[in-house]
Amino acid sequence: MRDHGENLPDRLNPIANRQFPCQRDGMNKEQIKQLIDRRLPEAGLVDTALRGVQLFRVCKAVPCVPAVYEPTIVAIVSGAKEAVLDGEHHVYDSSRYLLCPMTLPIEAGSPQASADNPLLGVTISLDPRLMREIAMEMESISPAVRRSDASSSQALALSPWDANFTQALFRLLELLDSPMDSAVLGPGRLRELYYAVLRGEAGAVARRAFGVGNEIARTIDYLSSRLNEPVTIDDMAAHVGMSRAVFHRRFKEATTLSPIQFVKSMRLNTAAMKIASGRTVSEAAWDVGYQSPSQFSREFKRMYGQSPRVWTQLSVGSA
């Protein structure tokens, strides 16, 4: 049978112009890479006109170091990045993005980055209010969505770049070429990206953190604003109206850490970041609630294998 489009020029031929999903996704991902390349030709981390969206390029190997991740998405278009939570390594690259749905004390780095193979990507901060709004809307439309989330117990999740996520991220970042487009269309495109995440493979983890019954995420918000105060398990359990035993079990299911381990990791990771940014060891210890410098030094060494002063010298020397 003769194809009615075979003698048409490509620009008018619907068959020649047809793009299959995998081709379109690959093109969008390459366009995202080119967009970041163009805006960030040198190593660095830059804010964009889109609120909460940052572009980054890393051109040298960075070992995993203490960090505190806020709720965020990290998408890599070149190279690979690593996040470690409670000894479990999560390595992700241009095939999978990272979802961190709640504030977590982790170690993060890019051990394989180099000038010839830079780490290139984008981070998108998650607005808890908007994520919660979309997640609850999804649950109200389809109660089965909420029931399917009950078995999800991951604190960090990796998800493939599916078609919805890839296209939503491209549509968001293409706004950067116009300040007016960013201001007017940005909020809507960001909502589209959030929805793609909630619908993707990591969606169950996100919906559990932001949907109905998100008591653990609320507890972490409560704790994060009180790192320099004595906060007990009973305080945290009471904040979300749970018994101590139920709270302890639910908290560990959601974060992989016990409440006490979590508090200690949050305080020590936050202190390590403060020291790396120029605070003295004593100032950093005091900022996160340690009254005794010797206790802080003992716990820091137990966590990272080095005293705060030795760790400071090494981190400064590698900067």
VENGINOR-V159533 format. One record per pair of residues at least 24 apart in sequence whose ideal C-beta (glycine too) atoms are under 10 Angstrom apart, sorted by the first residue. I is the first residue (numbers start at 1). J is the second residue. If there is no record, write none. Layout:
# VENGINOR-V159533
i=I j=J
i=I j=J
This chain:
# VENGINOR-V159533
i=21 j=162
i=21 j=163
i=21 j=166
i=21 j=167
i=22 j=163
i=24 j=163
i=24 j=166
i=24 j=167
i=24 j=170
i=25 j=161
i=25 j=162
i=25 j=163
i=25 j=164
i=25 j=165
i=25 j=166
i=25 j=167
i=25 j=170
i=26 j=161
i=26 j=166
i=27 j=166
i=27 j=170
i=28 j=161
i=28 j=163
i=28 j=165
i=28 j=166
i=28 j=167
i=28 j=168
i=28 j=169
i=28 j=170
i=28 j=171
i=28 j=173
i=28 j=174
i=29 j=75
i=29 j=77
i=29 j=94
i=29 j=95
i=29 j=161
i=29 j=166
i=29 j=167
i=29 j=169
i=29 j=170
i=30 j=77
i=30 j=170
i=31 j=77
i=31 j=166
i=31 j=170
i=31 j=173
i=31 j=174
i=32 j=75
i=32 j=77
i=32 j=94
i=32 j=120
i=32 j=121
i=32 j=122
i=32 j=161
i=32 j=166
i=32 j=169
i=32 j=170
i=32 j=172
i=32 j=173
i=32 j=174
i=33 j=76
i=33 j=77
i=33 j=78
i=33 j=94
i=33 j=120
i=33 j=121
i=34 j=77
i=35 j=77
i=35 j=122
i=35 j=170
i=35 j=173
i=35 j=174
i=35 j=176
i=35 j=177
i=36 j=75
i=36 j=77
i=36 j=78
i=36 j=120
i=36 j=121
i=36 j=122
i=36 j=173
i=36 j=176
i=37 j=77
i=37 j=78
i=37 j=118
i=37 j=120
i=38 j=176
i=38 j=177
i=39 j=173
i=39 j=176
i=39 j=177
i=40 j=118
i=40 j=120
i=40 j=122
i=42 j=118
i=43 j=113
i=43 j=115
i=43 j=118
i=43 j=119
i=45 j=123
i=48 j=122
i=48 j=172
i=48 j=173
i=48 j=175
i=48 j=176
i=48 j=182
i=48 j=186
i=49 j=175
i=49 j=176
i=49 j=177
i=49 j=178
i=49 j=179
i=49 j=180
i=49 j=181
i=49 j=182
i=49 j=183
i=49 j=186
i=50 j=122
i=50 j=124
i=50 j=172
i=50 j=173
i=50 j=175
i=50 j=176
i=50 j=181
i=50 j=182
i=50 j=183
i=50 j=185
i=50 j=186
i=50 j=187
i=50 j=189
i=50 j=190
i=51 j=124
i=51 j=125
i=51 j=127
i=51 j=182
i=51 j=183
i=51 j=186
i=51 j=187
i=51 j=190
i=52 j=123
i=52 j=124
i=52 j=125
i=52 j=126
i=52 j=127
i=52 j=186
i=52 j=190
i=53 j=122
i=53 j=123
i=53 j=124
i=53 j=125
i=53 j=169
i=53 j=172
i=53 j=173
i=53 j=175
i=53 j=176
i=53 j=182
i=53 j=186
i=53 j=190
i=53 j=193
i=54 j=121
i=54 j=122
i=54 j=123
i=54 j=124
i=54 j=125
i=55 j=120
i=55 j=121
i=55 j=122
i=55 j=123
i=55 j=173
i=55 j=176
i=56 j=81
i=56 j=110
i=56 j=118
i=56 j=119
i=56 j=120
i=56 j=121
i=56 j=122
i=56 j=123
i=57 j=113
i=57 j=118
i=57 j=119
i=57 j=120
i=57 j=121
i=58 j=109
i=58 j=110
i=58 j=112
i=58 j=113
i=58 j=114
i=58 j=118
i=58 j=119
i=58 j=120
i=58 j=121
i=59 j=110
i=59 j=113
i=59 j=114
i=59 j=115
i=59 j=116
i=59 j=117
i=59 j=118
i=59 j=119
i=59 j=120
i=60 j=110
i=60 j=113
i=60 j=114
i=60 j=115
i=60 j=118
i=60 j=119
i=60 j=318
i=61 j=109
i=61 j=110
i=61 j=111
i=61 j=112
i=61 j=113
i=61 j=114
i=61 j=119
i=61 j=318
i=62 j=108
i=62 j=109
i=62 j=110
i=62 j=111
i=62 j=112
i=62 j=113
i=62 j=119
i=62 j=318
i=63 j=107
i=63 j=108
i=63 j=109
i=63 j=110
i=63 j=111
i=63 j=314
i=63 j=315
i=63 j=318
i=64 j=89
i=64 j=106
i=64 j=107
i=64 j=108
i=64 j=109
i=64 j=110
i=64 j=111
i=65 j=106
i=65 j=107
i=65 j=108
i=65 j=109
i=65 j=269
i=65 j=272
i=65 j=273
i=65 j=276
i=65 j=304
i=65 j=311
i=65 j=314
i=65 j=315
i=65 j=318
i=66 j=105
i=66 j=106
i=66 j=107
i=66 j=108
i=66 j=265
i=66 j=268
i=66 j=269
i=66 j=270
i=66 j=271
i=66 j=272
i=66 j=273
i=66 j=275
i=66 j=276
i=66 j=300
i=66 j=303
i=66 j=304
i=66 j=311
i=66 j=315
i=67 j=104
i=67 j=105
i=67 j=106
i=67 j=107
i=67 j=108
i=67 j=109
i=67 j=269
i=67 j=270
i=67 j=272
i=67 j=273
i=67 j=276
i=68 j=103
i=68 j=104
i=68 j=105
i=68 j=106
i=68 j=108
i=68 j=224
i=68 j=227
i=68 j=265
i=68 j=266
i=68 j=267
i=68 j=269
i=68 j=270
i=68 j=272
i=68 j=273
i=69 j=98
i=69 j=100
i=69 j=101
i=69 j=102
i=69 j=103
i=69 j=104
i=69 j=105
i=69 j=106
i=69 j=108
i=69 j=123
i=69 j=156
i=69 j=269
i=70 j=100
i=70 j=102
i=70 j=103
i=70 j=104
i=70 j=123
i=70 j=125
i=70 j=126
i=70 j=128
i=70 j=224
i=71 j=99
i=71 j=100
i=71 j=101
i=71 j=102
i=71 j=103
i=71 j=104
i=71 j=124
i=71 j=125
i=71 j=126
i=71 j=127
i=71 j=128
i=71 j=131
i=71 j=206
i=71 j=209
i=71 j=210
i=71 j=217
i=71 j=220
i=71 j=221
i=72 j=98
i=72 j=99
i=72 j=100
i=72 j=101
i=72 j=103
i=72 j=104
i=72 j=123
i=72 j=124
i=72 j=125
i=72 j=126
i=73 j=97
i=73 j=98
i=73 j=99
i=73 j=100
i=73 j=101
i=73 j=122
i=73 j=123
i=73 j=124
i=73 j=125
i=73 j=126
i=73 j=159
i=73 j=165
i=73 j=169
i=73 j=193
i=73 j=194
i=73 j=196
i=73 j=197
i=73 j=202
i=73 j=206
i=74 j=98
i=74 j=99
i=74 j=100
i=74 j=108
i=74 j=121
i=74 j=122
i=74 j=123
i=74 j=124
i=75 j=99
i=75 j=121
i=75 j=122
i=75 j=123
i=75 j=124
i=75 j=159
i=75 j=161
i=75 j=165
i=75 j=166
i=75 j=169
i=75 j=173
i=75 j=193
i=76 j=110
i=76 j=119
i=76 j=120
i=76 j=121
i=76 j=122
i=76 j=161
i=77 j=119
i=77 j=120
i=77 j=121
i=77 j=122
i=77 j=161
i=77 j=169
i=78 j=113
i=78 j=117
i=78 j=118
i=78 j=119
i=78 j=120
i=78 j=121
i=79 j=110
i=79 j=112
i=79 j=113
i=79 j=114
i=79 j=117
i=79 j=118
i=79 j=119
i=79 j=120
i=79 j=121
i=80 j=110
i=80 j=111
i=80 j=112
i=80 j=113
i=80 j=117
i=80 j=119
i=80 j=121
i=81 j=108
i=81 j=109
i=81 j=110
i=81 j=111
i=81 j=112
i=81 j=113
i=81 j=119
i=81 j=121
i=82 j=106
i=82 j=107
i=82 j=108
i=82 j=109
i=82 j=110
i=82 j=111
i=82 j=112
i=83 j=107
i=83 j=108
i=83 j=109
i=83 j=156
i=83 j=158
i=84 j=108
i=84 j=109
i=84 j=156
i=85 j=154
i=85 j=155
i=85 j=156
i=85 j=255
i=85 j=256
i=85 j=257
i=85 j=265
i=86 j=155
i=86 j=156
i=86 j=252
i=86 j=255
i=86 j=256
i=86 j=257
i=86 j=258
i=86 j=261
i=86 j=262
i=86 j=265
i=87 j=256
i=88 j=154
i=88 j=155
i=88 j=156
i=88 j=256
i=90 j=154
i=90 j=155
i=90 j=156
i=90 j=157
i=90 j=158
i=91 j=158
i=92 j=121
i=92 j=156
i=92 j=158
i=92 j=159
i=93 j=119
i=93 j=121
i=93 j=158
i=94 j=120
i=94 j=121
i=94 j=161
i=95 j=158
i=95 j=160
i=95 j=161
i=96 j=157
i=96 j=158
i=96 j=159
i=96 j=160
i=96 j=161
i=96 j=201
i=96 j=202
i=97 j=121
i=97 j=122
i=97 j=124
i=97 j=157
i=97 j=158
i=97 j=159
i=97 j=160
i=97 j=161
i=97 j=162
i=97 j=165
i=97 j=166
i=97 j=169
i=97 j=197
i=97 j=200
i=97 j=201
i=97 j=202
i=98 j=123
i=98 j=156
i=98 j=157
i=98 j=158
i=98 j=159
i=98 j=202
i=99 j=126
i=99 j=154
i=99 j=156
i=99 j=157
i=99 j=158
i=99 j=159
i=99 j=197
i=99 j=198
i=99 j=200
i=99 j=201
i=99 j=202
i=99 j=203
i=99 j=205
i=99 j=206
i=99 j=209
i=100 j=126
i=100 j=155
i=100 j=156
i=100 j=157
i=100 j=202
i=100 j=205
i=100 j=206
i=100 j=209
i=101 j=126
i=101 j=128
i=101 j=131
i=101 j=154
i=101 j=155
i=101 j=156
i=101 j=157
i=101 j=197
i=101 j=202
i=101 j=205
i=101 j=206
i=101 j=207
i=101 j=208
i=101 j=209
i=101 j=210
i=101 j=214
i=101 j=217
i=101 j=254
i=102 j=126
i=102 j=128
i=102 j=155
i=102 j=156
i=102 j=205
i=102 j=206
i=102 j=208
i=102 j=209
i=102 j=210
i=102 j=214
i=102 j=216
i=102 j=217
i=102 j=218
i=102 j=219
i=102 j=220
i=102 j=221
i=102 j=224
i=102 j=254
i=102 j=255
i=103 j=128
i=103 j=217
i=103 j=220
i=103 j=221
i=103 j=223
i=103 j=224
i=103 j=255
i=103 j=262
i=103 j=266
i=104 j=155
i=104 j=156
i=104 j=220
i=104 j=255
i=104 j=256
i=104 j=257
i=104 j=262
i=104 j=265
i=104 j=266
i=104 j=269
i=105 j=255
i=105 j=257
i=105 j=261
i=105 j=262
i=105 j=263
i=105 j=264
i=105 j=265
i=105 j=266
i=105 j=267
i=105 j=268
i=105 j=269
i=105 j=270
i=105 j=272
i=105 j=303
i=106 j=155
i=106 j=156
i=106 j=265
i=106 j=269
i=107 j=265
i=107 j=269
i=107 j=272
i=107 j=304
i=122 j=169
i=122 j=172
i=122 j=173
i=124 j=169
i=124 j=172
i=124 j=173
i=124 j=190
i=124 j=193
i=124 j=194
i=124 j=197
i=125 j=190
i=126 j=190
i=126 j=193
i=126 j=194
i=126 j=197
i=126 j=206
i=126 j=209
i=126 j=210
i=127 j=187
i=127 j=190
i=127 j=191
i=127 j=194
i=127 j=210
i=128 j=209
i=128 j=210
i=128 j=214
i=128 j=217
i=128 j=218
i=128 j=221
i=129 j=210
i=130 j=187
i=130 j=190
i=130 j=191
i=130 j=194
i=130 j=210
i=131 j=191
i=131 j=194
i=131 j=195
i=131 j=197
i=131 j=198
i=131 j=206
i=131 j=207
i=131 j=209
i=131 j=210
i=131 j=211
i=131 j=214
i=131 j=217
i=132 j=207
i=132 j=209
i=132 j=210
i=132 j=211
i=132 j=212
i=132 j=214
i=132 j=217
i=133 j=191
i=133 j=194
i=133 j=210
i=134 j=191
i=134 j=194
i=134 j=195
i=134 j=197
i=134 j=198
i=134 j=199
i=134 j=206
i=134 j=207
i=134 j=210
i=134 j=211
i=135 j=194
i=135 j=195
i=135 j=198
i=135 j=203
i=135 j=206
i=135 j=207
i=135 j=208
i=135 j=209
i=135 j=210
i=135 j=211
i=135 j=212
i=135 j=214
i=136 j=207
i=136 j=210
i=136 j=211
i=136 j=212
i=136 j=214
i=137 j=195
i=137 j=198
i=137 j=211
i=138 j=195
i=138 j=198
i=138 j=199
i=138 j=203
i=138 j=207
i=138 j=211
i=139 j=207
i=139 j=211
i=139 j=212
i=139 j=213
i=140 j=212
i=145 j=198
i=145 j=199
i=145 j=203
i=145 j=204
i=145 j=207
i=145 j=211
i=146 j=204
i=146 j=207
i=146 j=208
i=146 j=211
i=146 j=212
i=146 j=213
i=148 j=203
i=148 j=204
i=148 j=207
i=149 j=203
i=149 j=204
i=149 j=205
i=149 j=206
i=149 j=207
i=149 j=208
i=149 j=209
i=149 j=211
i=149 j=212
i=149 j=213
i=150 j=204
i=150 j=208
i=150 j=213
i=151 j=204
i=151 j=208
i=152 j=202
i=152 j=203
i=152 j=204
i=152 j=205
i=152 j=206
i=152 j=207
i=152 j=208
i=152 j=209
i=152 j=253
i=152 j=254
i=153 j=204
i=153 j=205
i=153 j=208
i=153 j=250
i=153 j=252
i=153 j=253
i=153 j=254
i=153 j=255
i=153 j=256
i=154 j=202
i=154 j=204
i=154 j=205
i=154 j=208
i=154 j=209
i=154 j=253
i=154 j=254
i=154 j=255
i=154 j=256
i=155 j=205
i=155 j=209
i=155 j=216
i=155 j=252
i=155 j=253
i=155 j=254
i=155 j=255
i=155 j=256
i=155 j=257
i=155 j=262
i=156 j=202
i=156 j=205
i=156 j=255
i=156 j=256
i=157 j=197
i=157 j=200
i=157 j=201
i=157 j=202
i=157 j=203
i=157 j=204
i=157 j=205
i=157 j=206
i=157 j=209
i=158 j=201
i=158 j=202
i=158 j=205
i=159 j=196
i=159 j=197
i=159 j=200
i=159 j=201
i=159 j=202
i=159 j=203
i=159 j=205
i=159 j=206
i=160 j=200
i=160 j=201
i=160 j=202
i=161 j=200
i=162 j=196
i=162 j=197
i=162 j=199
i=162 j=200
i=162 j=201
i=163 j=196
i=163 j=200
i=164 j=192
i=164 j=193
i=164 j=195
i=164 j=196
i=164 j=197
i=164 j=199
i=164 j=200
i=165 j=193
i=165 j=195
i=165 j=196
i=165 j=197
i=165 j=199
i=165 j=200
i=165 j=201
i=165 j=202
i=166 j=196
i=167 j=192
i=167 j=193
i=167 j=196
i=168 j=192
i=168 j=193
i=168 j=194
i=168 j=195
i=168 j=196
i=168 j=197
i=168 j=199
i=168 j=200
i=169 j=193
i=169 j=196
i=169 j=197
i=171 j=196
i=172 j=196
i=205 j=254
i=208 j=253
i=208 j=254
i=209 j=254
i=213 j=240
i=213 j=250
i=214 j=240
i=214 j=254
i=215 j=239
i=215 j=240
i=215 j=241
i=215 j=242
i=215 j=246
i=215 j=247
i=215 j=250
i=215 j=251
i=215 j=254
i=216 j=240
i=216 j=242
i=216 j=247
i=216 j=250
i=216 j=251
i=216 j=252
i=216 j=253
i=216 j=254
i=216 j=255
i=216 j=259
i=216 j=262
i=217 j=254
i=217 j=255
i=219 j=247
i=219 j=250
i=219 j=251
i=219 j=254
i=219 j=255
i=219 j=259
i=219 j=262
i=220 j=251
i=220 j=254
i=220 j=255
i=220 j=262
i=220 j=266
i=223 j=259
i=223 j=262
i=223 j=263
i=223 j=266
i=223 j=267
i=224 j=266
i=224 j=270
i=226 j=263
i=226 j=289
i=227 j=263
i=227 j=266
i=227 j=267
i=227 j=270
i=227 j=271
i=227 j=287
i=227 j=288
i=227 j=289
i=228 j=267
i=228 j=270
i=228 j=286
i=228 j=287
i=228 j=288
i=228 j=289
i=228 j=290
i=229 j=289
i=230 j=263
i=230 j=289
i=230 j=291
i=231 j=259
i=231 j=263
i=231 j=289
i=232 j=259
i=232 j=260
i=232 j=263
i=233 j=258
i=233 j=259
i=233 j=260
i=233 j=263
i=235 j=259
i=236 j=262
i=236 j=263
i=263 j=288
i=263 j=289
i=264 j=288
i=264 j=299
i=264 j=302
i=264 j=303
i=265 j=303
i=267 j=296
i=267 j=299
i=267 j=300
i=267 j=303
i=268 j=296
i=268 j=299
i=268 j=300
i=268 j=302
i=268 j=303
i=268 j=304
i=268 j=308
i=269 j=303
i=269 j=304
i=271 j=296
i=271 j=299
i=271 j=300
i=271 j=303
i=271 j=308
i=272 j=300
i=272 j=303
i=272 j=304
i=272 j=308
i=272 j=311
i=272 j=312
i=272 j=315
i=275 j=300
i=275 j=308
i=275 j=309
i=275 j=311
i=275 j=312
i=275 j=315
i=275 j=316
i=276 j=311
i=276 j=312
i=276 j=315
i=276 j=316
i=276 j=319
i=278 j=312
i=278 j=316
i=279 j=312
i=280 j=308
i=280 j=309
i=280 j=312
i=281 j=307
i=281 j=308
i=281 j=309
i=281 j=311
i=281 j=312
i=282 j=308
i=284 j=308
i=284 j=312
